Amino acid sequence: MKLMALAVLYVGIGYSQSDECDTLDKCREAVKTNRRSSLLNFRIGEIYFKQGDYLNSANEFRATLILKLQPKWTEVWAHINLGRVFDLNNQRDLALNEYRLALKTKDNTRGALDEARKYTETPYRPN
């Protein structure tokens, strides 16, 4: 029984640090066993974003928001990343709405609120 508990703990820690979901294939495989994981959808959204596949990225961030929101910070960052996608597609009104939704969460995990405030003033542009 203790071994099973340790295995569950290891898997949970792995996902929270994204070790088990660092490629699209690994994330898709993980989703098969945990379809309600906002973190997995969030990670897939990040991967698509890095690949420049903004449509699929936005879809994954939207999926993140309708799931369990565990960990809770996925909510604020999903809104910020959706805002970034909209800014990159010259949809400033939609982007501003997402940044405002991020601010409403009051979750400043990893400086999220600072990012949201920054992008309400100046549209997101990659470096």
N, C-alpha and C positions, 0 to 999 in steps of 0.2 A: 504494500500500500504506500509506503514512504517513497519507493522508487517511482510510482505513478505520480505522486504529488510533485516530486522533483522534476519529472519530465514535463508536467504541465507548467510548472514555474519556469523552466528553461525556455519552453516555447513562448510563453508570455513575455519574458524578458527579451527574447530574440526579436519578436515582432515590434516591441516598443523601441528597440534600437535599430530596427530595419535590417538586421543581419540576414533574416530569412527572406527578405523581400527587397533585394537590391537590384534585381533585373526584372524585366517585364514577365519573362517566363516563370521565374520563381514566384512572383506575386500572383500570377494567374493560377498557378498550382495551389498556392496557399488559399486563395479565394474559394477553391472547390471544397475545401474542408471548413471554411469559416465565411459563409456568404454574407453575414451581417456585420462584418468588420469594417468600421469606418477607417481605421488605420490602413488597412490593405488598399482600399479604394483611394485613399489619400496618396499613398506611396505610388500607386499606378498613375494617378494624375500628375505627380511630380515627374515621373519618368517620361510620360508623354510630353510634358511641358519642356523638359530638357531636350527632347528630340525635335521640338518645334511643331508637334502635332497638337495644335491648340484646340481643335474641335473635340478630340478624344480626351484631352486633358480637362477641358471644361465639363464634359460629361462625367468624368470620374470625380471631380470636385463636387458636382451637384449630387452624385450618388452618396458621397461622404456625408452630406448634410441631411440626407433622409434616413441614415442608418443610426446605430446606437450611440454614436459620438463618444467612443471610448478609444483613446483618451480624449478628454474634453477639449483639449487644445486644437483638435482637428477641425472644430467648428470655425474658430477665428481664422486659422490659416487657410481653410478652404475658401472662405469669403475673400481673403486677401488675394489668393491665387486666381480666383475667378475674376476679380477686379483687374489683375495684371493681364489676363487673357483678353478681357474686353478692351483695356487700354491699347494692347498690341494690335487689336483689330479696329481701332479708331471708333470705339463705341463708348465714349467718355461718360455719358449719362448712366449707362449700365455699370460701368466701372465704379463710378462714385457711389452708386447704390450699394454695391458690394463692400466698399470700404466703410461706408456708414454702418452696414450690418455688422461688420467686424468690430467696429468701435462699440456697438451696443452690447457685445458679449462681455465687455470689461475684462477680458482675458488677455493679460500681457505676457503670456508665455513666449519666451525668446524674443521679447521686444515687439510683439505683434501690433500693439496699439500704436507704437511709434511709427512702424511701417505704414499702417493704415492712415495715420495722420499725414505722413509725408506724401502719400499718393493722393490724398484728397486735395493737396495743394499743387502737386506737380504730377502729371501722368507718368506711369511706369514706363521706363525704357531700359532695355538690357544694357549692361556696360559694354 
